[in-house]
Every structure is written in structure tokens, then in C-alpha cells.
Amino acid sequence: KRKKLKPNGLQGNEEEEAALQQQ
């Protein structure tokens, strides 16, 4: 899993991870 730092912080990561899991 690759975590990207975003201005949103953890919220951005959680959303990205959720999208990756859906794929």
C-alpha cells in the first residue's frame, strides 16, 4: 500500500485507501 501525503491529511489517505480497496 502506498500512502500519499495530501493537504487533507489523514482524511485524504483514508479516502484514497477506500478507493483502492474498492478496485
Backbone hydrogen bonds, N-H to C=O, Kabsch-Sander energy under -0.5 kcal/mol:
donor,donor_aa,acceptor,acceptor_aa,energy
3,K,1,K,-0.6
4,K,2,R,-0.6
9,G,6,K,-2.1
11,Q,8,N,-0.7
13,N,9,G,-1.6
14,E,10,L,-3.1
15,E,11,Q,-2.4
16,E,12,G,-2.6
17,E,13,N,-3.1
18,A,14,E,-2.4
19,A,15,E,-2.2
20,L,16,E,-2.5
21,Q,17,E,-2.6
22,Q,18,A,-2.0
23,Q,19,A,-1.7
